[in-house]
Amino acid sequence: MSHLLLVEDDAGVAKLLALAMRSLGHTVTVAPDGYAGLDALDRETVDVVLLDVMMPGIDGFETARRMRARSQVPIVMLTARSDPVDIVAGLECGADDYVTKPAEPRVLDARVKAILRRATPAPEDVVVHRIGDLVLDPGARKLSRGASEVPLTPTEFDVLAELADHRGQALSRHQLLQRVWGYGYAGDSRLVDAVIQRLRTKVEPAPARPTHIQTVRGVGYRLERP
């Protein structure tokens, strides 16, 4: 099963959640704050980070930024606040998903498994897509510019691949949520907007004036044809 890094400053919450996730088959490393979480990420091979927002020292938002600067490991934010501003802030810092506390272990387990499924390489007989000077290879789960790989999180890769598979078509935020995060997923559509924003910084020559990933007003997004 997966190796989870749980970054949570409340020792009681961390103990209970770690115990529950271990009972569901995961290996769990617990870090009591953002600094300890960053150290653990550097030392260990981690599949998914479960990251609390409200922590002393550096909060979850800053921790996510620093983690994202050094790794493409999937991050699930654990937030006690359902304020849309906080949720969007976490996503813009590089998180792939969020769960409102108190986190139900089986819900969290389902989110983790969905993220890990997205990280699984696709069959080899898939179409390779060219996006400007970039090559998107779903079989290798790799985006390249020349000889250099462009780092993407599993979620970023799957959103781009979904757009590429339906090139020239407008996909709604709901369609992308269902196809990437999973059918029946009840998350916020701003997840999609945050991932698109991050993708544009990696794919577009001028992210503020995108030429590849276009916004279709009132609908969602479209990857332009060559």
C-alpha positions in Angstrom: 0.0 0.0 0.0 1.1 3.6 0.0 3.4 5.6 2.2 1.6 8.7 3.6 3.3 11.7 5.2 0.9 13.2 7.7 1.8 16.7 8.7 -0.4 17.6 11.7 0.5 19.7 14.8 -2.4 18.3 17.0 -0.8 15.2 18.5 -4.2 13.7 19.4 -5.6 14.2 15.9 -2.4 12.9 14.3 -2.4 9.8 16.5 -6.0 8.9 15.7 -5.8 9.6 12.0 -2.5 7.7 11.6 -3.9 4.7 13.4 -7.0 4.8 11.2 -5.0 5.0 7.9 -2.6 2.3 9.1 -5.7 0.1 9.7 -6.7 0.7 6.1 -3.3 -0.7 4.9 -1.2 2.5 4.6 2.2 3.2 6.0 2.2 6.5 7.8 5.0 8.9 8.9 3.8 11.7 11.2 5.4 15.1 11.3 4.3 17.6 13.9 4.9 20.8 11.9 5.8 22.1 8.5 9.5 22.1 9.0 9.5 18.5 10.2 7.3 17.6 7.2 9.8 19.1 4.8 12.6 17.2 6.5 10.7 14.0 6.2 9.9 14.6 2.6 13.7 15.0 1.9 14.6 11.8 3.8 11.8 9.4 2.8 10.0 8.1 -0.3 6.5 9.4 0.1 3.5 8.6 -2.1 1.0 11.2 -0.8 1.2 14.1 1.7 -1.7 14.8 4.1 -1.1 18.4 5.1 -2.9 20.4 7.9 -3.4 24.1 7.2 -3.3 25.7 10.6 0.1 25.0 12.2 2.7 26.9 14.2 5.9 28.0 12.5 5.0 27.8 8.9 1.4 27.1 8.0 0.2 24.5 5.5 0.1 27.0 2.6 3.7 27.8 2.9 4.6 24.2 3.6 2.8 23.2 0.4 4.7 25.9 -1.6 8.1 24.6 -0.3 7.1 21.0 -0.9 6.0 21.8 -4.4 9.3 23.6 -5.1 11.2 20.4 -4.4 8.8 17.6 -5.3 5.8 16.7 -7.4 4.4 14.5 -4.6 0.6 14.7 -4.4 -0.7 16.9 -1.6 -4.1 16.6 0.1 -4.8 19.6 2.3 -6.6 19.0 5.6 -8.6 22.1 6.5 -10.9 22.9 9.4 -12.1 25.9 7.5 -14.5 25.5 4.6 -14.0 29.1 3.5 -13.6 29.1 -0.3 -10.8 31.6 0.0 -8.8 29.2 2.1 -9.6 26.3 -0.2 -8.5 28.1 -3.3 -5.3 29.4 -1.5 -4.3 25.8 -0.7 -4.9 24.7 -4.3 -2.9 27.7 -5.7 0.0 26.7 -3.4 0.2 23.3 -5.2 -2.3 21.0 -3.5 -4.1 18.4 -5.6 -7.1 18.0 -3.4 -8.6 19.0 0.0 -10.6 17.3 2.8 -12.5 19.3 5.4 -11.7 18.3 9.0 -12.6 16.2 10.9 -11.3 13.9 8.2 -13.3 10.7 7.8 -10.6 8.0 7.3 -12.5 6.1 4.6 -13.1 9.3 2.6 -9.4 10.2 2.9 -8.5 6.6 1.9 -10.7 6.9 -1.2 -9.0 10.2 -2.1 -5.5 8.8 -1.6 -6.4 5.7 -3.7 -7.8 7.9 -6.5 -4.6 10.0 -6.6 -2.5 6.8 -6.7 -4.6 5.4 -9.6 -3.9 8.6 -11.5 -0.2 8.1 -11.0 -0.3 4.6 -12.5 1.3 4.5 -16.0 -1.1 4.1 -18.9 -1.0 1.2 -21.4 1.7 1.5 -24.0 -0.6 1.7 -27.0 -1.7 5.3 -26.3 -1.4 8.4 -28.5 1.5 10.7 -27.9 0.4 14.4 -28.2 2.4 17.4 -29.4 1.6 20.7 -27.7 3.7 23.4 -29.3 7.3 22.5 -28.5 6.1 20.0 -25.9 5.5 16.2 -26.1 2.9 14.6 -23.8 3.5 10.8 -23.5 0.7 9.2 -21.6 2.4 5.8 -21.7 5.5 7.1 -19.8 3.4 9.7 -18.0 5.9 12.3 -19.1 5.8 15.8 -20.5 8.9 16.8 -22.3 10.4 19.9 -24.0 13.3 18.6 -26.1 15.5 16.5 -23.9 14.2 18.0 -20.7 11.2 16.7 -18.7 8.6 19.2 -17.5 7.7 18.2 -13.9 3.9 17.6 -13.4 2.0 16.3 -10.4 -0.2 13.3 -11.2 -3.3 15.5 -11.2 -1.7 18.1 -13.5 -0.7 15.3 -15.9 -4.2 13.8 -16.0 -6.0 17.1 -16.6 -3.6 17.9 -19.5 -4.0 14.4 -20.9 -7.8 14.6 -20.7 -7.8 17.9 -22.6 -5.3 16.4 -25.1 -7.5 13.3 -25.6 -10.4 15.7 -26.5 -8.4 18.2 -28.4 -10.4 21.0 -29.9 -13.4 20.2 -27.7 -14.6 22.3 -24.7 -14.7 20.2 -21.5 -16.7 21.6 -18.6 -15.2 21.8 -15.1 -17.7 19.1 -14.0 -16.5 16.8 -16.8 -12.9 17.3 -15.8 -13.7 16.7 -12.1 -15.5 13.5 -12.9 -12.9 12.1 -15.3 -9.8 13.1 -13.4 -10.8 13.1 -9.7 -13.3 10.3 -10.1 -17.0 9.7 -10.9 -19.1 10.7 -8.0 -16.5 13.2 -6.7 -18.3 16.0 -4.9 -15.4 18.4 -4.7 -15.3 22.1 -5.6 -14.9 23.0 -9.3 -12.2 25.5 -8.3 -9.9 22.5 -8.1 -10.0 22.5 -11.9 -9.3 26.2 -12.1 -6.3 25.9 -9.8 -4.8 23.0 -11.7 -5.3 24.8 -15.0 -3.5 27.9 -13.6 -0.5 25.8 -12.6 -0.5 24.0 -15.9 -0.4 27.2 -17.9 2.8 28.3 -16.0 4.4 25.1 -17.3 2.9 24.8 -20.8 2.3 28.3 -22.1 5.1 30.6 -23.4 3.1 33.5 -21.9 0.8 32.1 -19.1 -1.2 35.4 -18.9 -2.0 35.1 -22.7 -2.5 31.4 -23.2 -2.3 30.0 -26.7 -2.7 26.2 -25.9 -5.2 25.9 -23.0 -8.1 28.2 -23.7 -10.9 29.2 -21.3 -14.3 28.7 -22.8 -16.4 31.2 -21.1 -19.3 29.7 -19.2 -18.2 26.2 -20.0 -14.7 25.2 -19.0 -11.5 24.7 -21.0 -10.2 23.5 -24.4 -6.8 22.5 -25.7 -6.4 24.1 -29.1 -5.7 22.0 -32.1 -2.2 22.2 -33.7 
